[in-house]
């Protein structure tokens, strides 16, 4: 195994140094090839995700395939523009030079994926790596076995291993991979493992992007339009059974509207009819996560739901009421279909509670009050967020997607994926027909005052 990984990294470095991955044509050809592999194997993509999650093909298209294809299409359409050097202004001191910024690939990349959206979280960064002209090794999560096996089969059979290659495995294989020098490590997963990746990358000063998680707050202020707000936030919470990094983690609702809010929640959950049978609900990924979630359900606080089935790894959409900040469910990222509800009396109290927890990957405010919106944006740190909506910010490729502090470093999607896998060289390009004497020896007061003016 060790030799295998080492050989692949070495061959990718050699291939990268051959400059073949740099040309625009090469990048476009491979983006198109990746797209055609996905489109022509759609049935296999649907089957593998069903085997891992019991996820319907509708939801697979909505949350995995369509966003990946959109990322590929944007890259194909915009790449010619992205790779072009960008002219910027030049200061007078450097007359008659011109200045520009030249994107260059980082080199040999390692992409480590998480299991909850196994295609999207592996292939979307891969699109960025290809578009920017790199080579890449992809290591999907070992927990989503069937989807991981499918990506391995399709990529390893259709691309040369010295350009793109998938290595399957868990902690051992990732630890082995991390012993090698990469030019970029793109990691999606938990903050705990993110720290391990960061330490390994530091040894070689490798450029990193860490897409991590956290506890994503939702504030429901007293003026919120409750019905539509609840509809939007519950879809965001229970899609993929809450196994979504930017799903609402906990609700902070204003005391005055809490009862009305809970009535709307019950009404909406009854209407949405989340179940495997209706193809709008999925299994918990494995027994360990199932048990972890079951342990977080305090039966005395269950307001709605609470049913579980170990054999099917099913947990009903569950609302927990009268939750206290010290309850177990408030001590970790939930990452499942449990939604704790806490009440607040004034907005300062809600803001203070959020700021007392590590910076979240996402935060959401439901309010139409301009002053509250302004304060939410300026006072609450978060990776990405929404006002009167949740999760949908991720579907806009014009918005960079990433965390801050404990929830991540860096961002991607659309143009930002290209940036994420590129270095931007700053270049000053000066013709030889003129040279000012100002900086050269022969220092005097007149010269320095002229330089000051030119600055
Ligand atoms: P994880 O950190 O357990 O695993 C992620 C990856 O790291 C996997 O490929 C795994 O094989 C590898 N890994 C696990 N332990 C390792 C170790 N000790 N050394 C080296 N590699 C190791 O995370 P997960 O359970 O797959 O995913 C859940 C977490 O990921 C949640 O915190 C969630 O919020 C976060 N997440 C973030 C995003 C995002 O885009 N920001 C998306 C999905 C999930």
Boltz pocket constraint, residues with backbone or C-beta under 6 A from the ligand:
constraints:
  - pocket:
      binder: B
      contacts: [[A, 112], [A, 113], [A, 114], [A, 115], [A, 116], [A, 117], [A, 121], [A, 139], [A, 140], [A, 141], [A, 142], [A, 169], [A, 170], [A, 171], [A, 174], [A, 175], [A, 188], [A, 189], [A, 190], [A, 191], [A, 192], [A, 193], [A, 194], [A, 196], [A, 210], [A, 211], [A, 212], [A, 213], [A, 214], [A, 244], [A, 245], [A, 246], [A, 333], [A, 335], [A, 361], [A, 403], [A, 407], [A, 408]]
      max_distance: 6.0
